[in-house]
Amino acid sequence: MKHYKTTVIVFLTVCAVIFLMSACSKEKEKPKEKHGEVASQLNPVLSIQQRNDGIDILAVLENQSNHTVTLSFNSSKMFDVSIVDSSSKEVFRHSKGKNYEKKQEDVQIKAGASHIWKTKWKLSAAKRKAGIYKVNATFLPNEISPGSLKTENITVKETLTLQGGTEELRNNSFRNIHFSGKDGSYKVSGEARVFEASFAYSVSDGHNVFIERHEQTAEGAPAWAPFSFNINIPEEDLPINGTLMLELFNYNPKNGGKSDTLAVPLQSFK
């Protein structure tokens, strides 16, 4: 019996030693704290302001990590901004016509701080066309330290809604546009010169498309023919902060894209 008790005690002692050694080993093998993917800790932001002489655009990188981040560039081209209209036609590009110098340059962003790049789409009020535009900013570092930079560029997209005067409410396919109403109920009328007397329209706020439909006129191109239709959007679907935009357009039979788009701001909500 004594021999049996001794064996049990030895066995428990060995188990305890093995357990402690295992715990120590796991503690040693515990991976060191990593900074993570620094690119994911850089929050890209676009700030867009409409002014009388054009559109001011601020492309911002916010450092949301708890350490200083260094971005290395192999060119003086550190970022780019492009703007396309609702027909996917590019109307502005920051880098267009610019000559960039090939040189190594670093930008440091401290923890919790931001770095701002600026550009401007010079656009007089006379040339400003109402519509919904997509703004895309791309940041172009070739290395980020500490951490690693994936092959994807750091990008951010925003919607820009431009409003124009009634004198702009015409193009090659649509003219004499009039509208009335508010808070989701509108009546639109005008004249269209369209192939096979058919055109389309959509209503959106730059993020959500509420309506997209086809309309017919009494006569096709080259004649101008009158049209009218009603728009009804439930009050609960209306934007809280934004502009409700009507777009009249044709579908291009060759590529299926929009053509001759005419944008009409129906109502702004704030």
Backbone torsions as a table, in degrees:
resi	resn	phi	psi	omega
1	MET	NA	-43.2	177.8
2	LYS	-60.4	-41.8	178.7
3	HIS	-62.2	-36.8	-179.2
4	TYR	-65.7	-44.9	179.8
5	LYS	-62.2	-40.7	179.4
6	THR	-61.6	-41.4	179.9
7	THR	-62.2	-42.9	-180.0
8	VAL	-63.5	-43.4	-179.4
9	ILE	-62.9	-43.8	178.8
10	VAL	-61.7	-42.5	-178.9
11	PHE	-61.8	-44.9	-179.6
12	LEU	-66.4	-37.2	178.8
13	THR	-63.8	-43.1	178.9
14	VAL	-62.4	-43.1	179.5
15	CYS	-60.7	-41.4	-179.4
16	ALA	-64.8	-41.9	178.7
17	VAL	-62.8	-44.3	179.9
18	ILE	-61.8	-40.7	-179.6
19	PHE	-62.8	-44.0	-179.2
20	LEU	-66.6	-39.4	179.5
21	MET	-65.3	-39.0	180.0
22	SER	-65.8	-42.3	-179.9
23	ALA	-63.1	-42.7	178.7
24	CYS	-63.9	-41.1	-179.4
25	SER	-62.2	-42.8	179.8
26	LYS	-65.2	-36.7	179.5
27	GLU	-63.8	-39.7	179.7
28	LYS	-69.6	-34.7	-177.3
29	GLU	-80.8	-7.1	-179.4
30	LYS	-59.4	124.0	-175.9
31	PRO	-63.4	147.2	177.5
32	LYS	-68.3	152.6	179.7
33	GLU	-64.8	129.1	-178.6
34	LYS	-101.0	153.8	175.6
35	HIS	-73.5	-20.3	-177.7
36	GLY	82.7	-175.0	177.3
37	GLU	-75.0	108.2	-176.5
38	VAL	-60.2	-34.3	-179.5
39	ALA	-57.3	-34.7	-179.6
40	SER	-75.2	-16.3	179.0
41	GLN	-93.5	-3.1	175.2
42	LEU	-98.8	113.0	-176.7
43	ASN	-94.5	113.0	179.1
44	PRO	-81.9	137.7	-177.5
45	VAL	-136.2	142.5	174.1
46	LEU	-114.3	129.7	173.6
47	SER	-116.5	122.6	-174.1
48	ILE	-123.6	128.8	178.3
49	GLN	-131.4	132.2	178.2
50	GLN	-89.1	128.9	178.0
51	ARG	-126.0	171.3	-176.8
52	ASN	-62.6	-31.8	-176.7
53	ASP	-101.0	7.7	178.7
54	GLY	149.2	-160.9	-176.5
55	ILE	-116.0	118.7	176.2
56	ASP	-88.1	131.0	-177.6
57	ILE	-126.6	126.4	174.5
58	LEU	-110.4	120.4	175.3
59	ALA	-100.9	117.3	-169.2
60	VAL	-121.7	140.0	169.8
61	LEU	-115.7	118.4	178.5
62	GLU	-98.1	128.8	177.9
63	ASN	-88.9	104.0	-178.2
64	GLN	-95.0	7.7	178.1
65	SER	-86.6	177.7	180.0
66	ASN	-103.4	23.9	179.2
67	HIS	-147.5	162.0	178.5
68	THR	-69.8	136.0	179.1
69	VAL	-113.7	134.3	177.8
70	THR	-110.8	124.1	175.8
71	LEU	-103.3	127.2	179.6
72	SER	-107.2	133.8	179.5
73	PHE	-121.3	141.2	177.5
74	ASN	-100.0	14.0	179.5
75	SER	-154.7	159.2	175.1
76	SER	-72.9	-6.5	174.0
77	LYS	-84.6	95.4	-176.4
78	MET	-94.1	-21.4	-178.8
79	PHE	-156.1	169.1	174.4
80	ASP	-148.4	151.2	178.6
81	VAL	-132.9	131.8	175.9
82	SER	-126.7	151.0	177.7
83	ILE	-131.3	129.4	177.3
84	VAL	-123.5	149.9	178.8
85	ASP	-86.9	-173.9	-175.6
86	SER	-69.6	-12.5	175.5
87	SER	-95.0	10.6	-178.4
88	SER	65.8	22.0	175.9
89	LYS	-89.7	128.3	-179.6
90	GLU	-74.6	124.5	-178.5
91	VAL	-109.6	-12.8	178.6
92	PHE	-156.7	140.1	170.9
93	ARG	-143.8	124.7	-176.5
94	HIS	-58.0	-40.6	-173.6
95	SER	-81.9	-8.4	-175.4
96	LYS	-62.6	125.9	178.1
97	GLY	79.7	2.0	-179.1
98	LYS	-95.8	145.8	174.9
99	ASN	-104.0	124.3	-177.1
100	TYR	-108.0	142.3	-178.5
101	GLU	-90.9	135.8	176.4
102	LYS	-81.9	105.5	179.8
103	LYS	-157.2	155.5	178.6
104	GLN	-87.4	128.4	-179.7
105	GLU	-144.7	138.9	-178.9
106	ASP	-112.7	146.1	174.4
107	VAL	-126.8	123.4	178.8
108	GLN	-102.2	134.7	176.4
109	ILE	-123.5	115.8	-178.1
110	LYS	-71.4	161.0	-179.9
111	ALA	-56.5	127.9	179.2
112	GLY	79.2	-0.4	-178.6
113	ALA	-101.7	178.3	-179.0
114	SER	-135.8	158.4	171.1
115	HIS	-124.0	135.8	-173.4
116	ILE	-117.8	132.9	169.7
117	TRP	-113.8	143.3	-175.0
118	LYS	-120.8	147.7	170.9
119	THR	-151.4	168.2	-177.5
120	LYS	-142.9	130.9	170.7
121	TRP	-91.5	100.6	-178.3
122	LYS	-72.2	118.8	-172.7
123	LEU	-151.9	112.1	179.7
124	SER	-73.2	159.4	-179.7
125	ALA	-60.6	-33.1	-178.4
126	ALA	-67.6	-31.0	-177.3
127	LYS	-97.4	0.2	-177.0
128	ARG	-78.2	121.5	-179.5
129	LYS	-105.2	129.6	179.9
130	ALA	-62.6	144.0	178.4
131	GLY	160.4	176.6	177.7
132	ILE	-105.8	123.7	-176.1
133	TYR	-118.1	151.5	176.5
134	LYS	-106.1	125.2	179.8
135	VAL	-107.8	128.5	-178.1
136	ASN	-127.0	125.0	176.5
137	ALA	-112.9	135.6	179.4
138	THR	-125.3	128.8	176.7
139	PHE	-100.2	139.6	-165.7
140	LEU	-122.9	46.9	173.9
141	PRO	-72.9	145.8	175.9
142	ASN	-96.1	-8.2	178.2
143	GLU	-157.1	143.1	176.2
144	ILE	-126.8	133.2	-178.0
145	SER	-135.5	137.0	-5.2
146	PRO	-77.0	162.1	-180.0
147	GLY	114.8	-167.4	179.8
148	SER	-134.0	150.7	-179.5
149	LEU	-107.8	122.5	176.9
150	LYS	-74.7	171.5	-176.2
151	THR	-70.0	-23.7	179.8
152	GLU	-69.7	142.3	174.6
153	ASN	-76.1	157.6	175.0
154	ILE	-85.0	117.5	-174.3
155	THR	-132.0	160.4	174.4
156	VAL	-149.1	143.2	-178.6
157	LYS	-125.6	145.1	176.3
158	GLU	-141.8	164.4	178.2
159	THR	-105.8	135.0	177.6
160	LEU	-117.3	123.2	178.0
161	THR	-108.5	116.4	178.4
162	LEU	-102.7	137.8	176.5
163	GLN	-112.9	137.1	179.5
164	GLY	-119.8	171.9	178.7
165	GLY	-80.7	170.4	-178.4
166	THR	-65.6	-22.1	179.2
167	GLU	-67.5	-15.1	-179.4
168	GLU	-91.9	-3.6	-172.9
169	LEU	-81.7	61.8	174.6
170	ARG	-165.0	153.3	171.0
171	ASN	-154.5	-158.2	-175.8
172	ASN	-69.6	-19.5	-175.6
173	SER	-111.6	-21.0	-175.5
174	PHE	-135.7	144.8	179.0
175	ARG	-156.8	169.5	177.9
176	ASN	51.1	47.7	-177.9
177	ILE	-81.7	130.5	176.7
178	HIS	-132.4	145.7	175.8
179	PHE	-147.5	154.8	178.7
180	SER	-146.5	164.8	179.1
181	GLY	113.4	176.3	178.6
182	LYS	-163.3	166.3	173.7
183	ASP	52.7	43.0	173.3
184	GLY	100.4	-13.4	179.2
185	SER	-117.3	116.6	-175.5
186	TYR	-138.0	151.0	172.3
187	LYS	-119.9	128.5	-177.0
188	VAL	-119.4	136.7	176.3
189	SER	-142.3	162.3	179.8
190	GLY	169.2	-160.5	178.1
191	GLU	-128.8	143.5	180.0
192	ALA	-130.5	144.0	174.1
193	ARG	-122.5	90.4	-169.0
194	VAL	-132.1	153.0	-178.8
195	PHE	-64.9	131.2	179.2
196	GLU	55.0	28.6	174.3
197	ALA	57.3	30.4	-176.4
198	SER	-129.3	137.3	173.8
199	PHE	-147.2	176.2	-179.0
200	ALA	-130.6	162.1	173.8
201	TYR	-146.3	156.3	176.1
202	SER	-140.4	156.8	176.2
203	VAL	-128.6	126.6	-178.8
204	SER	-149.0	171.9	174.1
205	ASP	-115.4	18.5	-178.1
206	GLY	92.6	-17.8	178.1
207	HIS	-120.4	-44.7	-178.2
208	ASN	-115.9	135.4	174.3
209	VAL	-95.8	117.1	-176.3
210	PHE	-88.8	-35.4	-177.7
211	ILE	-144.1	140.7	168.6
212	GLU	-147.2	114.2	-173.7
213	ARG	-141.9	167.8	175.6
214	HIS	-104.8	150.1	176.4
215	GLU	-132.7	156.1	178.6
216	GLN	-119.9	144.3	170.7
217	THR	-108.0	169.2	-176.9
218	ALA	-73.7	-20.9	-175.4
219	GLU	-148.4	143.5	-179.4
220	GLY	-90.3	175.1	178.4
221	ALA	-60.2	146.9	15.6
222	PRO	-89.3	4.9	-178.4
223	ALA	-78.5	148.1	170.1
224	TRP	-87.7	130.0	-178.0
225	ALA	-128.8	141.7	-178.7
226	PRO	-73.5	155.3	174.2
227	PHE	-147.6	160.7	172.8
228	SER	-159.3	147.4	176.5
229	PHE	-157.6	161.8	179.3
230	ASN	-107.6	146.8	177.2
231	ILE	-120.1	129.3	177.6
232	ASN	-132.7	118.4	179.2
233	ILE	-122.2	127.0	179.5
234	PRO	-55.1	141.2	-176.3
235	GLU	-57.9	-35.2	-178.3
236	GLU	-70.3	-15.8	179.5
237	ASP	-92.4	-10.2	-176.9
238	LEU	-66.5	146.0	-180.0
239	PRO	-65.6	144.3	177.1
240	ILE	-78.0	-39.4	179.8
241	ASN	-141.0	103.9	-177.7
242	GLY	163.7	-175.7	-178.4
243	THR	-118.6	131.9	175.7
244	LEU	-85.9	118.9	-172.6
245	MET	-118.0	128.8	173.0
246	LEU	-95.7	133.0	175.7
247	GLU	-122.3	122.4	173.3
248	LEU	-98.6	135.0	-176.9
249	PHE	-160.9	167.4	170.7
250	ASN	-109.0	155.1	170.3
251	TYR	-93.7	126.3	178.5
252	ASN	-69.5	119.8	-177.2
253	PRO	-65.7	-19.6	-177.7
254	LYS	-79.3	-45.7	-175.8
255	ASN	-121.7	-0.8	178.4
256	GLY	76.6	1.8	-180.0
257	GLY	-83.2	171.9	178.1
258	LYS	-77.3	145.3	174.9
259	SER	-140.9	156.1	-179.6
260	ASP	51.4	45.5	-178.9
261	THR	-73.0	131.3	175.3
262	LEU	-120.7	120.5	-176.2
263	ALA	-99.6	134.4	-179.0
264	VAL	-128.3	112.2	176.7
265	PRO	-73.1	119.5	-176.5
266	LEU	-85.4	-45.7	-177.4
267	GLN	-165.9	142.8	176.0
268	SER	-105.0	139.8	-179.5
269	PHE	-119.8	133.0	-179.9
270	LYS	-138.9	NA	NA
